[in-house]
Amino acid sequence: MPDGFGIRLKQLRILRGFTMEELGKEIGVAKTTISGYEHGNREPQLKIIYKLATTLNTTADYLLGLSALAEPHPLLENKELSASARNLHWDGHILTEEDLLPIHELLEKIVKERLQQPHKAKER
């Protein structure tokens, strides 16, 4: 498991108001298992990482140290809502959802790239 997994897990558990026992019950493992994850003595399986991320309202990327953002990004979570915007116009023509799909895909790519390199987005 990457360095920092246990630290991030513990910080989020406390921030979200869970005891080790409560978090363990929520995801279906024992309190001692949560303790093992936090102290680096145990490594969770993929399905447990998913349950931890969902329960703690974070991403697996954050828990694994692949992202510096603990909170899920609202643009990525609400992409269906964003893509279904109504009454958008270009040069006097209403854009359909089909028209907006390539734009949506491009914006999603840009946002994902920025999330992977947050320091570059701040420099602009």
C-alpha positions, 0 to 999 in steps of 0.5 A: 500500500502506498505511503500515506494511505493509513494517515489519510484514512485516519484523518478522513475517518476522524473528520467525518466523525467515525470511530474505528468501530463505526467505520468498520461496521459501515464497510463490513470489517472489524475495528481491528481491521480498520486499525491495521489499515491505519497503522500500515499492518494490513492492506485492503482489497479493492472492494474495501477501498471502494467502500471506504471511499464511498463511506468517507465521501472521498475518492480512491485516488485520494486514499491511495495518494494519487490525488491531493483532493480529498473531496470528490470534484463536483464537475466530475460527479455531476457530468450528466447534469452538466451535459444536459444543460438546456437552452444553450445557443451558438450563433442564434442556433439552439444546441442539442444534447448531441451537439454538446457531447463533444464539448462535454468530453473535451471539458471533462478531459481538461478538468481531469488533467487539471485535477492530476496536476493541481499546482499548474491550475493555481499558477494561471 
